[in-house]
Amino acid sequence: MGLETLLAFGALGGSAGAVSGGTALAAGGAALGGLGGLVGGFVEASAYDRAARGEIDAARQREIITRRDGERGLGRTRAALAGSGLTMEGSALDLIADEAGTAELSALLTRYEGQSRAAALRDRARGARIGGLAAFGSGILDAGSTILGGQTRLQTMFPRNPPRMPGAGAGGGLGGGLRFGGLIGGGGIGQGVLS
């Protein structure tokens, strides 16, 4: 085997290393990007979950305040009715019951609004988690695609049945040149041993 042949193999090996190294780097980058998307999605989801819990807590506080305000208004109404000499019967009792019902309805509406906002935030958190998982899956698929693309490039550079090289002897092809058959001048000793 001549110096030219050795240099040719070295150049092919170097370009194969560059293809596989570049492929590995690109695949790693795609996978890392997917992982970053996953982490980002879960961080965003965590923020939405915290906001939902905060909304529930704030709604409870607003509900308590609304009930207290309703009770104060009811107390003022009772005091005004008693101050004018009316007893708690008939129309006065209906007025008090109506005012109490309105205060309770207002408190429940406050709770419902808070729960609705919290549910919307939890939906956003769910969406962020799904988006993170999708980004991760996409990154993994991109990495796999990159690896397969690199493998295809390597296969075109190094086909399984390479063409016969001149002077390779009876062993034939690239492999024949590397075996004894190519070194001894075709056939003979090495052909049966390593071919």
C-alpha positions as CSV (number, residue, x, y, z in Angstrom):
1,M,0.0,0.0,0.0
2,G,1.4,3.3,-1.1
3,L,1.7,6.6,0.8
4,E,-1.1,8.0,-1.4
5,T,-3.5,5.3,-0.2
6,L,-2.6,5.9,3.4
7,L,-3.2,9.6,3.1
8,A,-6.5,9.0,1.3
9,F,-7.7,6.8,4.2
10,G,-6.5,9.4,6.7
11,A,-8.5,12.1,4.9
12,L,-11.6,10.0,4.8
13,G,-11.3,9.2,8.4
14,G,-10.9,12.9,9.3
15,S,-13.9,13.9,7.3
16,A,-15.9,11.1,8.9
17,G,-14.8,12.4,12.3
18,A,-15.9,15.9,11.3
19,V,-19.3,14.6,10.1
20,S,-19.8,12.5,13.2
21,G,-18.5,15.1,15.6
22,G,-20.6,17.9,14.0
23,T,-23.6,15.5,14.0
24,A,-23.1,14.7,17.7
25,L,-22.7,18.4,18.5
26,A,-25.9,19.3,16.6
27,A,-27.8,16.4,18.1
28,G,-26.7,17.4,21.6
29,G,-27.7,21.0,21.0
30,A,-31.2,19.9,19.8
31,A,-31.6,17.6,22.9
32,L,-30.4,20.4,25.2
33,G,-32.8,22.9,23.5
34,G,-35.6,20.4,24.2
35,L,-34.6,20.1,27.8
36,G,-34.5,23.9,28.1
37,G,-38.0,24.0,26.7
38,L,-39.1,21.4,29.2
39,V,-37.6,23.3,32.2
40,G,-38.9,26.6,30.9
41,G,-42.4,25.2,30.6
42,F,-42.4,23.8,34.1
43,V,-41.0,27.0,35.6
44,E,-43.8,29.0,33.8
45,A,-46.3,26.4,35.0
46,S,-45.1,26.8,38.6
47,A,-45.5,30.6,38.4
48,Y,-49.1,30.1,37.2
49,D,-49.8,27.6,40.0
50,R,-48.5,30.1,42.5
51,A,-50.6,32.8,41.0
52,A,-53.7,30.5,41.2
53,R,-53.1,29.8,44.8
54,G,-52.7,33.5,45.5
55,E,-55.9,34.2,43.6
56,I,-57.8,31.7,45.8
57,D,-56.4,33.2,49.0
58,A,-57.2,36.7,47.8
59,A,-60.8,35.6,46.9
60,R,-61.2,34.2,50.4
61,Q,-60.1,37.5,51.9
62,R,-62.5,39.4,49.6
63,E,-65.3,37.1,50.5
64,I,-64.7,37.7,54.2
65,I,-64.6,41.4,53.7
66,T,-67.8,41.3,51.6
67,R,-69.6,39.3,54.3
68,R,-68.5,41.8,57.0
69,D,-69.6,44.7,54.9
70,G,-72.9,43.0,54.3
71,E,-73.3,42.4,58.1
72,R,-72.5,46.0,58.8
73,G,-75.0,47.2,56.3
74,L,-77.6,44.8,57.7
75,G,-76.8,46.2,61.2
76,R,-77.3,49.8,60.1
77,T,-80.6,48.8,58.5
78,R,-81.8,47.1,61.7
79,A,-80.8,50.1,63.7
80,A,-82.6,52.5,61.3
81,L,-85.7,50.4,61.4
82,A,-85.6,50.2,65.2
83,G,-84.9,53.9,65.5
84,S,-88.1,54.7,63.6
85,G,-90.1,52.4,65.8
86,L,-90.7,49.6,63.4
87,T,-90.6,46.0,64.7
88,M,-88.9,43.1,62.9
89,E,-92.1,41.8,61.3
90,G,-93.9,42.1,58.0
91,S,-92.2,44.5,55.5
92,A,-89.3,45.3,57.8
93,L,-88.5,41.6,58.2
94,D,-88.7,41.2,54.4
95,L,-86.3,44.1,53.9
96,I,-83.8,42.6,56.4
97,A,-84.0,39.1,54.8
98,D,-83.6,40.6,51.3
99,E,-80.6,42.6,52.4
100,A,-79.0,39.6,54.1
101,G,-79.6,37.5,51.0
102,T,-78.0,40.2,48.8
103,A,-74.9,40.3,51.1
104,E,-74.5,36.5,51.0
105,L,-75.0,36.4,47.2
106,S,-72.3,39.1,46.8
107,A,-69.9,37.2,49.1
108,L,-70.5,34.0,47.0
109,L,-70.0,35.8,43.8
110,T,-66.7,37.2,45.0
111,R,-65.6,33.6,45.8
112,Y,-66.8,32.3,42.4
113,E,-64.9,35.1,40.6
114,G,-61.7,34.2,42.4
115,Q,-62.1,30.5,41.7
116,S,-62.7,31.3,38.0
117,R,-59.5,33.3,37.8
118,A,-57.6,30.6,39.6
119,A,-59.0,27.9,37.2
120,A,-57.9,30.0,34.2
121,L,-54.4,30.3,35.8
122,R,-54.3,26.5,36.4
123,D,-55.3,26.0,32.8
124,R,-52.4,28.2,31.7
125,A,-50.1,26.2,34.0
126,R,-51.3,22.9,32.4
127,G,-50.7,24.5,28.9
128,A,-47.2,25.6,29.9
129,R,-46.4,22.0,31.1
130,I,-47.7,20.5,27.9
131,G,-45.7,23.1,25.9
132,G,-42.6,22.2,27.9
133,L,-43.1,18.5,27.3
134,A,-43.8,19.2,23.6
135,A,-40.5,21.2,23.4
136,F,-38.6,18.3,25.0
137,G,-40.1,15.8,22.7
138,S,-39.4,18.0,19.7
139,G,-35.8,18.4,20.9
140,I,-35.3,14.7,21.2
141,L,-36.9,14.1,17.8
142,D,-34.6,16.8,16.3
143,A,-31.6,15.1,17.9
144,G,-32.6,11.7,16.5
145,S,-33.2,13.2,13.1
146,T,-29.8,14.9,13.2
147,I,-28.1,11.7,14.2
148,L,-29.9,9.8,11.4
149,G,-29.0,12.5,8.9
150,G,-25.4,12.3,10.0
151,Q,-25.5,8.5,9.7
152,T,-26.8,8.9,6.1
153,R,-23.9,11.3,5.3
154,L,-21.4,8.8,6.7
155,Q,-23.0,6.0,4.7
156,T,-22.6,8.0,1.5
157,M,-19.0,8.6,2.4
158,F,-18.3,5.0,3.3
159,P,-20.7,2.7,1.4
160,R,-21.0,-0.9,2.4
161,N,-19.9,-2.3,-1.0
162,P,-17.3,0.3,-2.1
163,P,-16.0,0.2,-5.6
164,R,-12.9,-1.7,-6.4
165,M,-9.7,0.2,-6.0
166,P,-7.1,-0.3,-8.7
167,G,-4.2,-2.4,-7.5
168,A,-6.2,-3.8,-4.6
169,G,-5.5,-7.4,-5.7
170,A,-7.9,-10.4,-5.6
171,G,-9.4,-9.3,-2.3
172,G,-11.2,-6.5,-4.2
173,G,-12.4,-3.1,-3.0
174,L,-11.2,-1.1,0.0
175,G,-11.2,-4.1,2.3
176,G,-9.1,-6.1,-0.2
177,G,-6.4,-3.4,-0.2
178,L,-6.2,-3.6,3.6
179,R,-5.9,-7.4,3.7
180,F,-3.0,-9.6,2.8
181,G,-4.5,-10.2,-0.7
182,G,-3.8,-6.6,-1.7
183,L,-0.4,-6.5,-0.2
184,I,1.0,-9.6,-1.7
185,G,-0.1,-8.9,-5.2
186,G,-3.4,-10.6,-5.5
187,G,-4.5,-14.0,-4.3
188,G,-2.2,-16.3,-2.5
189,I,-1.5,-16.4,1.2
190,G,-3.9,-13.8,2.6
191,Q,-7.0,-14.4,0.5
192,G,-8.2,-17.4,2.4
193,V,-7.0,-16.2,5.8
194,L,-8.7,-12.8,6.3
195,S,-11.0,-12.4,3.2
